[in-house]
Amino acid sequence: MSTGDYGDRGNKDASIVNPKGGGTMVATVGTGKEMRTENAFLVGDSMTGGYGKDGPDILHDCTISVDPGQIAVIVGPNGAGKSTGMKALFGMLNLRQGSVRLDGEDITNMTPQTRVVRGMGFVPQTNNIFTSMTVEENLEMGAFIRTDDFSDTMEQVYNLFPILRDKRNQPAGELSGGQRQQVAVGRALMTRPKVLMLDEPTAGVSPIVMDELFDRIIEIARTGLPILMVEQNARQALEIADKGYVLVQGRNAYTGSGKDLLADDDVRKSFLGG
């Protein structure tokens, strides 16, 4: 994985992302607590909640954020609430406490569809492509909220994932696991999002494909697009992360830069295999 250039990330080509962004977070009314993050572009502040009206809480006073131009990763053991935290940010479960803000706007009560319009690009772990449609049709579906000419964005997606250009007329269901993930990420990019959220983007792929996907994620982040990612491959994810969150039973256990978490003895012994 070509992480040597990681520290030199700048806004090299912001045309694939939404040019309207860069908001600053302020204190929210949803928690009665002081905001724990500053200058965050997307933040779930002190989130508590679970699935259904009467279901048990899975998240407990959990705060997750990503700053402009950052890669932030959420790691932790199975059942820690990582994907639930991502879904809470995207509006797929009701919060009993806390709030979600995007680019300075409170979006806590907005539907997932409205959040996409507001600039959230979300790639779920499974069922994230239309298998019977071609690669190009999948990308076109990603542009459903746009009324402008999106051909330039599609060309940028093909430049980012060249294999998709070669397979543009092939049904997406015939692709390999790694290629399907590229289609899913590409479709999210077709909305020209303000923030990109990836739930387990390397699940079920080989180590070589994982490295390639991480390279592409770094390349996307270099455009200035904030990326929030849930990952089971914790060590590799923290290696490319500006910020990392370790969740345990739905709570923030450790928070810091990817480098600091990799160097933390407790984090290494408990979550990274020593």
N, C-alpha and C positions, 0 to 999 in steps of 0.2 A: 504494500500500500504506500502510495507516494505522499507520506505525511511530512516530508521535509519542507514543503512549501506552505505548510499549514499556517505558520505564523505570519505569512505575508498576504493574508487575506484582505482584500479591499473590494470596493464596489467596481469590479472590472466591467460588468455588463448588466446593468439593472433593467434592461428593456424587457426581460422575460418576467419580471416581477411587477407588482403594482407600484407606480411611482409615488403614490400618496401614502405616506407613512411617517414613522419617526416620532410618534407621540410620546409624551411623558406621563408616567403614572402619578396619580395623586391619591390621597387617602379616600377610602370608600366608606359608604354608609352601611354596608351589609354586615360588618363584623363588629364595629365598635372598637376595633383595635388599630393601632398604628400600622401602616403599610410596611411590610418587611422588605420590600424591594424598592429600589430607586431606578428610574429610567427604563423600566421594563416595558417592552412592547406588548407582550401578552402575559397576563398573570392571573392565576387562580389563587385567590387570597383566602387563607384560613378555611379551606373547603371541608365541610362535613356532609356526608350523604351516602346513599346507597341506591339500590334499584327498587322501584315500586314505592307506593305510598307507605307501606307498612314493613318493608324489608329492613334488615339490620344495616347500620352504618358500616360502610367499607372504608371510607376516607374519614380521618379524624384530625381536624384542624390542620389540614395539609396545604402547604403553599408551594406552588410551582410557577416559575416564570422564565421568560427568555427575553434577552435584550436585543436591540437592533443589531443585525449582523452576526449574532452568536449561533453556535450549536450548543444546545442544552440537552442532556440525556437523563432519562429516568431509569434507574437500575434497582435491583433488589431481588429477593427470593421469590419463588412461585407463590402466588396468592397474596403478594404484598400490596396490591392495589395499583400497580403501575398503569395497566390499560384502563382501569376505572378512572384514574386521575386524568388520563387523556380524554376519555369520553365525557368526563365532567366539564372539562374545558370546552368541548365541542357541543355541549348541551344535550347529551344523550342520557342524562339522569338528573333528577331534581336535587338541588342542594338544600339541606336543612339549615346550613349556616355557611356564610362566606359569599364571595362574589367573584365574577370573572370580568376582566376588563381587557379590551383590545384597542390599542392605539389611543388610549385615553378615554375610551367610551365604555360605559357599563353595558355589557351584553348578557348579564346573568339570566335574564328572562327571555332571551331571544331563542328561536328555534334553530336547529342545526342548519336548515336551509337559509335562514336569514344570516347566520354567521358566515356561511360561504359567500354570500353577497357582500358582506362587510369585509371579507378578505382572508378568511381562514381556509386553507387547503388541507384536507384531512385524508390520509391514506390508512384505512383499517388493515389489520393483519390478514384477514381472510375475506373471501367474497368481494375482492376489490377491483375486479375487472368484469366485463361482459364477455363471457367465453365464446358465445356464438357469433360475436361481431369481430370484424377485422381489427387489426392494430390501429389503423387510421380511423376507423369508425369509433373506437374507444376514445381516441384523442379528441375527435370532434365532439363526442358527448361531454368531454371535460369543458368545452367552451360554451356550454348551454346558457350560461348567464351573460355571455358577451353579445353585443350588438354590432361590434366593429369587425374589421377584417382580421382574422386570427391566423392567417397563413404564415406570417413572420414568426409567431410564437411556435407554431407547429414545426417550422424549419429549425428553430432553436432547440426544440425537444429532440429532433432527429440528429442534430449536431451533438447533443449531449449523450444520446444513446444511439449510436450509428446502426446497431443491429436492428433497431426498430424500423429504420428506413428500408433495410433489406427485406423485412418481413411485413411491410405495411399492409399488404393485401392478404395476409394469412390470418385465419381465425385465431384470436388471442388464446383460445383454449388449447391450441396445439403447441404453444410455446413452453419452454422450460420454466422452472420456478423462478429463476433469476430474471429471465426475460419478462415474465408476467409482472414481477415487481417493478421493472422499468416502465412497463406500460402504465401501471397504477400511479407511479410517481409522475410520469409524463402527463397523464390525464389531469392530475391535481395542478400541475404547472400551467396547464392550458387556461385556467381561470385567472392567471396572473395574480397569484395570491400575495397578501402582505406578510403572511407567516405560513410555514409548511410544517405539518404535524404528521409524523410517521410512527405507526404502531408496529413494532417488530419487523422492520423492513428486510432483515436478513434471515428471518425464520425459515428453516428448511433448505437453505442453500449451502453449497460447498464453501470451504474456506476461501478458495480462489474467487468465487463469485461474490462472497461477502466483502473481500478487499476491494473488488471493482465497484460494488455499490457504495462502499464508504468513500472511495475516491470521488464518485459522482456527487455524493452528498456534500463533500468538501467543496467541490467545484460550484455547486449551487449556492452554498453559503458565501462563497467569494463574491457573488453578485450583490451581497448586502441583505439577502433574504434571511430572516431569523428562522431557525429550524429547531423544533422540539421533537425528540425521538425517544421512544421506549425501546429498550434493547435487552435481550437475554445475554448476548455476548458482551458482558459488562466491561471486561478489561479492554477489548478493542474499541468499544464505544467511548470509554473515558479517555483513551489516547487521542481522540479527535475532538473532545468536548472542551468548550470554554467553561461550561458550568455543568456540574453533575448533582443529581439528587438520588440518594439512596433511601428507598421507602421500606419500612418494615411494618406490617400489619396496618397499612393505610396511614402511617405517620412518617413525618420527616425524621429519619434517623441520623443522616449525615448530609451536609450540603457544602459544596466548595468547588473550586476549579477542578477540571479533570485531572490535572497534574497533582494537585494536593490530595485528592481522594486516592489516587494510585499510590501515593507515598504514605498514606495513613496506615499504620500497622493494623488497627482494628478492622478497617475496611478490607484490607488485603486478606486477613485471616478469616473473616466472616463471610465475605462475598466474592473474593477473587481467587480463592484456592491457595492462599498463602503468599 
